[in-house]
Amino acid sequence: FTAGFTAGFTHFYEFVGVFVVAEVSAKVSVNTCLFLGRRADATASAGSNEGLEVKGLGALFIKSQTAPKFAFALVSAVLVSLFFGTSFGVVVFVGVVVAFFVSRLARRNFGVVSGDVLGASNELARTATLLVLAILWGV
């Protein structure tokens, strides 16, 4: 009876870990986009927004992001993910990879990273992390 309970708990623990790590990865993605995004007090440099002043809620968040804040968010994310296992600690970096491509695409097309881009990065990173975990587990 005890062995069955332990095995059941282990699977439940991993199950919960999948969703926690997917969410942590999504937030790391947003933080990475904030860090890589054009400064909010700048003007857009590409696309149809070229030369326009950047305004909006996303601009406020980008303006407040600093390297120490980004480093703290990244270290915190890895520590939380490692709580569920070593492989989860590595998978959380899927969010960083997604954010790199999303922010680059946004800067090339819009000239800036906006609040909508941050939201898209969040959703794409969560989905990509869940897909990577499904592939790794052979689901």
Buried (B, 14 or more C-beta within 10 A) or exposed (E): EEEEEEEEEEEEEBEEBBEBBBBBBBBBBBBBBBBBBBEBEBBBBBBEBEEEEBEEEBBEBBBEBEEEEBEEBBEBBBEBBBEBBEBBBBBBBBBBBBBBEBBEBBBEEBBBBBBEBBEBBBEBBBBBBBEBBEEEEEE
